[in-house]
Amino acid sequence: MNEQEIQLLAEQLKRAIDRLRAEGRLADRRLAVLEKATADHEAAKPIKPEFFLESADFIKGFADGCHHAKEEKVLFEAMIKAGVPRVGSPVGAMLAEHE
């Protein structure tokens, strides 16, 4: 890779990481609300059962359908292209977590 290709790849990785971090913050907010709802439920406060079902759908759809797919197709592929091995590296470990 020449210097220009390395710079382009670094910029792509930064944008991908920034996007994934923003998505992670969105998921963190949903989990915080879910924790509060769980505590409210345990304290016998009324919580609509649909909230828990919607939260489960959100987490599954977000994690599996959106976030992990972006990591695998954009971030991990860029890391591999930059020379990080697919096996025996953080990429391999994260791919195993997604299974």
N, C-alpha and C positions, 0 to 999 in steps of 0.2 A: 504494500500500500504506500502511496506517496503521501506527502504532507497534507495536500488538499483533501484527499479521500479520508484521511484520519480526522481532519478537522470537521468534515461533513458528518462522519460517523459519530464523533463526539457530540455535535449539536443535536443529532437525531436521538442519541441516548439521553441527553439532558431533557429534551422535550418529552420523551416517553416517560422518564422518571418523574418529571413534574406532573404530568397527567395522572400517572398512577398514584402519586402522593395525594393529589386532590381527590381522587376517587376513594382512596383509603380514609381520608378525613370524613367523607360522606358516609362510608360504612361505619366508622367509629361513632358518628352522631346517632345513627340508627341503633347501634348496639347500646349506647348510653340510654336512649329512650326505652329500649327493650328491658334493660336492667331495672330502670325505674318502674316500669309497668309490672315487672315480676315482683319487685319489692312491694308495690301497692297491692298486688293480688295476694301476696303472703300476709299482708296486714288487713286483709278482708275488705279492701277498697274495691269498688266495682270496676272491672276492666272488661271491655267487649272481647269475647273469644276471637272474633275476627281479627283483632289487632295482632294476636300471636300468629295466626295463620298467614296474614299479610306479611308479617316480619319474616317468617320462614321462607315464604316465596321470594321476598326481596333478597334475602341473604343468598339463597340458592341461585337465583337468577343473576344477581350481581356478581357473586364470587365465581361461579362456574361459567356463566354465559358472557360476562363482560370483562371483569378484571383479570381473571386467569388467562382468558383467551388473548387479551392484549399483551400480557406479560410474555406468554409463549410465542406469539406471532411477531411481536415488535421488539420488546426489550431483550429477551433471551437470544433471539436470532441475531440481533445487533451485537450482543456480547460475544456470541460464537464467531461472528464475522470478524470481530476485533481480536480474536485469538484465544478467548476463554474456552477451554474444552467443555464439551457437552457432558462428559462423564467424569466423575471424580472432582467436581468443582461446585461452586455455589449454584451454577445453572442446573447441574444434575440433581442437587439436593432440592432445589425449588420445584423442578419438574416432578420429582418423586412426591413432594407434598401435594401437588395438584391431582395426583391419581386417586 
